[in-house]
């Protein structure tokens, strides 16, 4: 049986990182839209960021199982 240190990685880690990076990009878009006063674009980008984070969270839960 592997120790907890040996079990740190999981198969979905790369996908999780990709979704987190996607969320960061959308959050930067939210910031830019807010600075420009574009409420519709900010809402759209925020929804997309939340979707990316939810996908990452789901992947993390699956990876823990």
CORTA-V810014 format. One record per backbone hydrogen bond with DSSP energy under -1.0 kcal/mol. CO is the residue of the C=O (numbers start at 1). NH is the residue of the N-H. Records with the same first field share a line. If there is no record, write none. Layout:
CO->NH ; NH
This chain:
3->7
10->13
12->16
13->17
14->18
15->19
16->20
17->21
18->22
19->23
20->24
21->25
22->26
23->27
24->28
25->29
26->30
27->31
28->32
29->33
30->34
31->35
32->36
33->38
37->39
38->42
39->43
40->44
41->45
42->46
43->47
44->48
45->49
46->50
47->51
48->52
49->53
50->54
51->55
52->56
53->57
54->58
55->59
56->60
57->61
58->62
59->63
60->64
